[in-house]
Amino acid sequence: QIGFIRGSHGVRGELKLDCKGYSDYSDQRAKKGAELFVQWPGKRAPRPWKCASARQGTQPNSRIVKFKGVNSREQADRFRGAQVFVRDMDVEEPSLPEPSIEETA
């Protein structure tokens, strides 16, 4: 799980994704072109949605995402409270800088 949807953002179908306490690398997971899985409260299986755009939110550990086909505030409001997941196989390990010789000595 990478977070949950707090609600809509603006009038063009964007969503506020709260990642606090879920993922340290939300910017690498919730990005344009990614397939995110949304599970609504009380539903058994998550449903895949293609991320059309994503950017840093105004709060730390938050993202503003837009799903393909969600184009209005009313459509976005239906996602409120849903949990967002990525498949393990879609998660790339974050790239860490190579240690320098001074650091290893």
VOTORGU-408658 format. One record per residue: x, y, z of N, C-alpha, C, CB in turn. Coordinates in steps of 0.02 Angstrom, whole numbers. Glycine has a CB too. Layout:
VOTORGU-408658
    n_X    n_Y    n_Z   ca_X   ca_Y   ca_Z    c_X    c_Y    c_Z   cb_X   cb_Y   cb_Z
      X      Y      Z      X      Y      Z      X      Y      Z      X      Y      Z
...
This chain:
VOTORGU-408658
    n_X    n_Y    n_Z   ca_X   ca_Y   ca_Z    c_X    c_Y    c_Z   cb_X   cb_Y   cb_Z
     42    -59      0      0      0      0     45     62      0    -48      0     61
     27    111    -41     67    172    -43     30    232    -14     88    187   -114
    -34    224      2    -71    280     32   -145    272     25    -49    344      1
   -181    327     40   -253    328     31   -274    396      3   -290    312     97
   -332    397    -28   -355    458    -61   -396    499    -11   -397    442   -124
   -372    560      1   -407    605     47   -468    636     14   -360    660     71
   -465    649    -51   -521    680    -86   -498    711   -151   -554    733    -42
   -541    751   -180   -525    783   -244   -482    845   -233   -590    801   -282
   -450    866   -287   -408    926   -286   -425    966   -348   -330    909   -282
   -456   1022   -340   -475   1063   -398   -536   1036   -434   -418   1066   -447
   -546   1057   -496   -606   1039   -533   -593    995   -593   -642   1101   -555
   -530    975   -604   -513    936   -664   -504    862   -652   -451    964   -694
   -525    836   -595   -521    765   -581   -458    743   -546   -526    728   -644
   -420    790   -519   -360    771   -482   -378    749   -412   -310    830   -480
   -334    707   -383   -346    678   -317   -288    692   -270   -357    602   -323
   -303    700   -206   -252    708   -155   -237    639   -126   -275    757    -98
   -175    617   -136   -153    551   -112   -109    562    -51   -114    512   -167
   -130    537      7    -94    543     70    -50    481     77   -142    551    131
     16    492     78     64    436     82     98    433    150    116    443     28
     78    476    197    111    479    262    106    411    298     81    535    305
    163    385    317    165    322    353    159    260    309    111    321    404
    151    270    244    142    212    199    204    199    157     83    223    154
    232    251    128    285    241     79    336    298     82    257    235      9
    399    279     86    452    329     84    468    352     13    515    302    118
    445    315    -36    462    329   -105    400    338   -148    504    273   -134
    351    374   -122    288    383   -157    298    418   -224    239    423   -115
    347    463   -228    359    498   -291    383    451   -346    409    554   -281
    415    396   -327    438    347   -376    385    295   -392    500    311   -350
    334    290   -350    281    240   -361    219    270   -391    264    206   -295
    199    329   -367    140    364   -395    165    415   -444     97    397   -338
    177    393   -506    205    437   -557    166    426   -622    280    424   -567
    175    472   -668    141    469   -733    157    403   -767    161    528   -778
    105    370   -792    112    307   -827    108    245   -782    177    306   -862
    112    254   -717    109    197   -671     39    167   -668    133    218   -600
     35    103   -657    -29     71   -645    -38     66   -570    -33      0   -679
    -88    102   -545   -103    102   -474   -167     63   -463   -109    175   -445
   -172     30   -407   -231    -10   -391   -270     23   -335   -210    -83   -372
   -333     34   -347   -376     70   -300   -426     22   -270   -412    130   -334
   -430     22   -203   -478    -21   -169   -523     23   -125   -442    -75   -126
   -587     23   -142   -635     62   -104   -654     25    -40   -698     76   -146
   -672     62     13   -693     30     76   -751    -19     63   -713     84    128
   -745    -77     92   -798   -127     86   -794   -169     23   -864    -94     89
   -748   -154    -22   -741   -194    -83   -685   -245    -74   -725   -148   -144
   -692   -300   -106   -646   -355    -97   -580   -347   -136   -679   -419   -118
   -585   -330   -199   -524   -327   -241   -511   -257   -267   -531   -376   -300
   -448   -238   -270   -431   -172   -298   -439   -172   -374   -360   -153   -280
   -451   -113   -401   -461   -103   -473   -402    -62   -501   -529    -69   -488
   -374    -82   -559   -318    -45   -586   -339     20   -619   -280    -88   -637
   -298     72   -611   -308    137   -642   -240    162   -666   -341    188   -593
   -238    188   -727   -176    216   -755   -168    288   -731   -177    213   -833
   -110    304   -706    -95    371   -681    -77    416   -740    -36    369   -629
   -120    465   -753   -110    511   -810    -61    567   -792   -177    542   -832
    -59    587   -729    -11    637   -707     -2    632   -632    -34    709   -727
     54    656   -608     68    655   -536    120    709   -520     94    584   -513
    110    740   -463    158    790   -440    157    792   -364    143    861   -470
    206    826   -336    210    833   -263    151    874   -239    277    866   -242
    120    853   -184     66    891   -154     92    948   -111     22    845   -111
     47    986    -83     67   1043    -42     91   1022     27      9   1091    -35
     71    964     50     92    938    115    148    887    105     32    906    152
    192    881    154    243    828    150    208    760    145    291    830    212
    238    714    110    211    646    102    143    646     68    205    612    170
    132    692     23     69    691    -15     84    700    -89     21    746      9
     40    673   -131     46    679   -203    -21    702   -231     69    611   -236
    -19    738   -286    -79    754   -323    -77    711   -385    -83    832   -341
   -125    666   -392   -126    620   -449   -191    628   -489   -119    547   -425
   -186    609   -552   -245    610   -595   -247    543   -631   -245    670   -645
   -304    510   -629   -312    447   -664   -343    458   -733   -356    399   -623
   -321    418   -780   -349    421   -847   -424    408   -844   -313    371   -895
   -463    452   -874   -536    444   -876   -573    479   -820   -552    372   -873
   -537    506   -771   -568    544   -717   -556    618   -732   -539    524   -646
   -609    653   -753   -601    720   -780   -641    775   -744   -620    720   -850
   -674    758   -690   -713    809   -654   -706    799   -579   -787    807   -675
   -723    851   -543   -721    847   -469   -770    794   -444   -738    915   -439
   -828    789   -476   -879    741   -456   -853    669   -464   -943    750   -497
   -819    656   -520   -790    589   -530   -735    576   -478   -762    582   -601
   -694    625   -465   -640    618   -417   -666    606   -346   -595    679   -418
   -721    639   -329   -749    631   -261   -768    559   -245   -809    675   -253
   -781    519   -295   -799    448   -284   -741    407   -258   -824    417   -348
   -680    434   -264   -621    398   -241   -604    411   -168   -562    416   -285
   -637    458   -137   -622    477    -68   -623    416    -22   -672    531    -42
   -569    409     18   -565    354     66   -537    289     39   -632    341     94
   -525    286    -27   -499    224    -56   -425    217    -41   -511    224   -133
   -403    154    -36   -332    139    -25   -299    130    -94   -323     75     19
   -236    148    -98   -199    143   -161   -139     97   -152   -176    213   -186
   -132     51   -200    -79      1   -198    -40      0   -263   -108    -69   -184
     20    -28   -261     57    -45   -321     76   -119   -315    122      0   -331
     85   -152   -372    108   -222   -370    181   -223   -351     96   -257   -438
    201   -273   -313    271   -281   -293    317   -282   -354    281   -345   -252
    295   -315   -408    337   -321   -467    345   -255   -503    308   -373   -514
    302   -205   -489    307   -140   -521    350    -91   -481    239   -111   -531
    371   -111   -422    409    -66   -378    483    -74   -394    394    -81   -303
    513    -18   -414    585    -18   -425    619      2   -360    605     30   -483
    672    -32   -344    710    -13   -284    739     57   -296    767    -65   -269
    735    100   -246    763    167   -255    838    164   -267    748    210   -194
    861    207   -311    933    208   -325    969    247   -271    947    239   -395
   1020    217   -244   1060    248   -192   1128    266   -222   1068    201   -131
   1158    319   -200   1223    337   -227   1276    285   -209   1245    406   -201
   1323    276   -255   1378    230   -242   1423    259   -187   1419    217   -307
   1445    218   -139   1490    244    -88   1557    264   -118   1500    192    -32
   1585    316    -94   1650    338   -118   1704    299    -81   1660    415   -109
   1764    302   -107   1820    266    -76   1833    291     -5   1884    273   -118
   1824    356      5   1835    384     73   1785    356    123   1830    461     70
   1723    342     99   1671    317    144   1684    244    164   1602    324    112
   1716    206    121   1726    135    134   1790    122    172   1727     96     69
   1835    170    175   1900    160    209   1895    173    283   1954    206    178
